Amino acid sequence: MAAVGLMLVAVIGLVVGKHDWHSDLGLPRPYSRACTVHADGEVTLNPEQMAHAATIAAIGMQRQMPERAVVVALATALQESKLENLAGGDRDSIGLFQQRPSQGWGTPDQVGDPRYAANKFYAALKKVRGWEKMRVTDAAQRVQRSAYPEAYQKWADESTVLTKALLGNATGAVACTVDGEPPMRGAAATEALGNGLRLDWGSMEASAQVTGLTVPAASPQAGWRYAHWLVSHATDHGVKKVRFAGLEWTAKEGAWAQIAQPDQAGQVVAEVYAAP
């Protein structure tokens, strides 16, 4: 019995000691509602975190920042807030990047807006001379001035996976499982989705229909950027399906699958839940 007890303790120790990225972030366990990103690695986020990651990446592209900047921004937000738009933090810190109004980052309402916060982060990063050649943690620290300057580096791998997917450098890489009643349907969902796309990506000619949106894509990379953004925001915008390049994601299945009759080439199609 003593030997069995020792073996049990050893097994428990191995399980507890093993690094579990999901537990570190307080993320959903398997079989719960979640978003999984596959792009030379795997990252799992909850829908709120996924939507914020997609917005941070899109704002970086709208500002014409290089891919490396998105990696730094996502690593920073993972460390500062776990990609959650926090109402408070250390002293007067607020939002995804825990920016402080007292330090000139903006008003509390402004830094609590994910788009504003991301824009401010990229603007500050751009002013750092030579940031492109720095380690992720060094570039982030030059902006954040944290008491823990090495903390951002531990998110470098995860932020690289997210960046590759969200910038369209991987196919069908973002898949979210969505359940429950959608927050909006029909025309309201379509309008909100279109507004969100334009705010994150800048001006674009998305075509609205009763059932959803059609977004033109100048290249496969651009198409997957928009497709992954749409899936990332599916939970908060009532998106039911997304189609691009012969593949379709559905909220019900939470996965991408081939379809028999793909939509017209160069178009990303998002279908929202119909109004009751």
VOGU-3710 file (C-alpha; in Angstrom, 3 decimals, decimal comma):
1> maavglmlva> 0,000/0,000/0,000  2,861/2,374/0,832  4,349/1,831/-2,629  0,999/2,502/-4,289  0,601/5,661/-2,251  4,033/6,902/-3,295  3,265/6,195/-6,952  -0,007/8,127/-6,674  1,736/11,099/-5,116  4,361/11,018/-7,886
11> viglvvgkhd> 1,710/10,971/-10,618  -0,190/13,854/-9,006  3,070/15,793/-8,747  3,752/15,306/-12,429  0,276/16,478/-13,397  0,389/19,540/-11,136  3,921/20,415/-12,198  3,211/20,253/-15,922  2,825/23,677/-17,531  -0,795/24,186/-18,522
21> whsdlglprp> -1,249/27,375/-20,551  -5,040/27,158/-20,239  -4,838/27,200/-16,448  -2,337/30,082/-16,461  -4,873/32,295/-18,219  -7,943/31,025/-16,416  -9,210/29,815/-19,764  -12,100/27,466/-20,491  -11,388/23,782/-20,092  -11,962/21,345/-22,989
31> ysractvhad> -15,580/20,869/-24,098  -16,654/24,321/-22,928  -17,409/27,260/-25,210  -14,051/28,415/-26,551  -11,988/29,549/-29,525  -9,011/27,527/-30,699  -6,273/28,931/-32,928  -4,017/26,601/-34,935  -1,048/28,202/-36,719  2,241/26,382/-36,111
41> gevtlnpeqm> 1,091/25,994/-32,527  -2,184/26,048/-30,627  -3,779/28,710/-28,445  -7,165/28,531/-26,723  -9,065/31,647/-25,662  -12,578/32,392/-24,535  -14,785/34,400/-26,949  -14,130/37,747/-25,244  -10,367/37,251/-25,366  -10,545/36,115/-28,997
51> ahaatiaaig> -12,528/39,179/-30,056  -10,038/41,497/-28,357  -7,076/39,709/-29,950  -8,683/40,093/-33,386  -9,301/43,793/-32,833  -5,717/44,405/-31,669  -4,370/42,653/-34,777  -6,712/44,528/-37,114  -5,847/47,922/-35,639  -2,182/47,119/-36,199
61> mqrqmperav> -2,863/46,414/-39,861  -5,008/49,529/-40,210  -2,060/51,555/-38,901  0,228/49,727/-41,371  2,396/48,389/-38,577  4,623/45,388/-39,342  3,673/41,915/-38,190  6,233/42,114/-35,379  4,283/44,994/-33,836  1,160/42,844/-33,577
71> vvalatalqe> 3,178/40,126/-31,816  4,423/42,697/-29,286  0,960/44,186/-28,783  -0,709/40,819/-28,196  2,028/39,674/-25,803  1,592/42,912/-23,878  -2,180/42,553/-23,609  -1,858/38,890/-22,597  0,434/39,872/-19,734  -1,376/43,016/-18,641
81> sklenlaggd> -4,998/41,862/-18,762  -5,199/38,299/-20,137  -6,879/39,983/-23,124  -9,782/41,089/-20,939  -10,988/44,688/-20,953  -10,505/45,294/-17,239  -12,349/48,125/-15,516  -9,458/48,616/-13,090  -6,045/47,396/-12,015  -2,913/48,670/-10,319
91> rdsiglfqqr> -3,595/52,235/-9,189  -5,587/53,840/-12,028  -4,714/51,270/-14,736  -7,583/50,414/-17,092  -8,302/48,223/-20,089  -6,499/45,684/-22,252  -3,084/47,301/-21,854  -3,678/48,613/-18,316  -2,981/52,150/-19,449  -3,095/54,873/-16,791
101> psqgwgtpdq> -5,052/58,102/-17,368  -2,816/59,837/-14,822  0,176/59,084/-17,060  -1,286/60,722/-20,140  -2,755/57,695/-21,910  -6,223/59,247/-22,164  -9,416/59,525/-20,164  -10,795/56,468/-18,337  -13,466/56,092/-21,019  -10,879/56,308/-23,782
111> vgdpryaank> -8,404/53,743/-22,433  -11,365/51,481/-21,671  -12,129/51,354/-25,403  -10,131/48,445/-26,933  -9,682/50,240/-30,267  -8,433/53,441/-28,651  -6,136/51,473/-26,336  -4,630/49,478/-29,202  -4,073/52,629/-31,256  -2,310/54,313/-28,332
121> fyaalkkvrg> -0,088/51,285/-27,785  0,995/51,120/-31,425  1,615/54,886/-31,514  3,875/54,611/-28,465  5,680/51,545/-29,823  6,395/53,296/-33,114  8,283/56,002/-31,200  10,690/53,480/-29,661  13,892/53,566/-31,692  14,947/50,121/-32,879
131> wekmrvtdaa> 11,988/48,275/-31,378  11,808/46,000/-34,455  15,085/44,304/-33,478  14,326/44,010/-29,766  13,062/40,975/-27,930  9,297/41,029/-27,472  9,626/41,787/-23,765  12,137/44,611/-24,296  9,958/46,339/-26,891  6,870/45,974/-24,701
141> qrvqrsaype> 8,725/47,235/-21,631  9,868/50,386/-23,417  6,187/51,240/-23,837  4,712/49,890/-20,602  7,516/50,561/-18,100  6,384/47,667/-15,951  7,816/46,628/-12,591  8,257/43,189/-14,198  10,195/43,891/-17,413  10,764/40,219/-18,315
151> ayqkwadest> 7,116/39,189/-17,922  6,068/39,857/-21,521  8,515/37,349/-23,016  6,593/34,330/-21,744  3,757/35,216/-24,130  5,959/35,531/-27,230  5,093/32,073/-28,608  1,351/32,409/-28,008  1,215/35,906/-29,505  3,136/34,672/-32,558
161> vltkallgna> 0,545/31,924/-33,141  -2,306/34,421/-32,785  -0,625/36,925/-35,098  -0,018/34,378/-37,852  -3,684/33,380/-37,832  -5,231/36,826/-37,429  -3,110/38,373/-40,182  -4,269/35,719/-42,630  -1,065/33,687/-42,839  -2,870/30,431/-42,026
171> tgavactvdg> -5,980/28,795/-43,504  -9,051/28,112/-41,361  -6,930/28,754/-38,293  -9,491/30,367/-35,957  -12,434/28,217/-34,884  -14,885/29,200/-32,142  -17,636/27,094/-30,633  -20,643/29,312/-29,898  -23,736/28,290/-27,982  -26,681/30,016/-26,380
181> eppmrgaaat> -28,898/32,815/-27,679  -27,079/35,299/-29,968  -26,960/38,862/-28,592  -28,400/40,245/-31,838  -30,023/38,985/-35,010  -30,983/40,027/-38,531  -30,467/43,620/-39,638  -29,153/44,721/-36,243  -26,473/42,019/-36,318  -25,522/42,837/-39,907
191> ealgnglrld> -25,212/46,558/-39,149  -23,119/45,994/-36,020  -20,873/43,539/-37,862  -20,276/45,992/-40,702  -19,541/48,827/-38,281  -17,094/46,653/-36,362  -15,256/45,657/-39,530  -14,862/49,263/-40,636  -13,735/50,478/-37,212  -11,109/47,733/-36,903
201> wgsmeasaqv> -9,866/47,517/-40,496  -10,622/50,998/-41,841  -12,694/51,806/-44,902  -13,911/48,785/-46,854  -16,723/48,011/-49,249  -18,621/45,336/-47,350  -21,949/44,552/-48,978  -24,854/44,110/-46,538  -27,751/41,746/-47,103  -30,642/40,722/-44,884
211> tgltvpaasp> -28,774/37,547/-43,991  -25,332/39,058/-43,399  -22,294/40,538/-45,126  -20,129/39,897/-48,170  -16,582/41,251/-47,872  -14,322/41,500/-50,938  -10,842/40,048/-50,513  -8,015/41,134/-52,799  -5,922/38,079/-51,909  -6,196/34,808/-49,972
221> qagwryahwl> -4,277/36,423/-47,111  -6,722/39,326/-46,945  -9,638/36,910/-47,131  -8,420/34,885/-44,179  -7,789/38,058/-42,197  -11,431/39,016/-42,551  -12,722/35,464/-42,160  -10,794/34,946/-38,937  -11,913/38,344/-37,628  -15,548/37,436/-38,327
231> vshatdhgvk> -15,240/34,128/-36,489  -13,441/35,857/-33,615  -16,373/38,258/-33,245  -19,076/35,665/-33,820  -20,228/35,526/-30,213  -20,719/39,254/-29,744  -22,223/39,898/-33,211  -24,561/36,955/-33,775  -22,540/35,368/-36,618  -23,877/31,944/-37,632
241> kvrfaglewt> -21,604/31,001/-40,557  -18,484/32,268/-42,336  -17,418/31,058/-45,794  -14,250/31,627/-47,769  -12,157/29,749/-50,336  -14,299/26,628/-50,332  -14,392/26,302/-46,547  -17,193/27,092/-44,106  -17,213/27,667/-40,352  -20,457/27,238/-38,423
251> akegawaqia> -21,213/28,358/-34,886  -22,983/25,092/-34,187  -20,064/22,831/-35,131  -17,335/25,255/-34,153  -15,069/24,090/-36,977  -14,143/24,701/-40,620  -15,222/22,172/-43,243  -15,182/21,950/-47,024  -18,376/22,899/-48,841  -19,654/21,490/-52,120
261> qpdqagqvva> -20,484/24,811/-53,765  -18,045/27,527/-52,690  -18,985/31,178/-52,987  -17,619/33,424/-55,692  -13,831/33,664/-55,566  -12,415/36,636/-53,690  -15,347/37,050/-51,311  -15,767/36,347/-47,623  -19,403/35,682/-46,691  -20,730/36,037/-43,147
271> evyaap> -24,227/34,836/-42,300  -25,944/36,097/-39,144  -28,833/34,571/-37,226  -32,190/35,508/-38,737  -34,526/37,789/-36,818  -37,389/35,931/-35,083
//
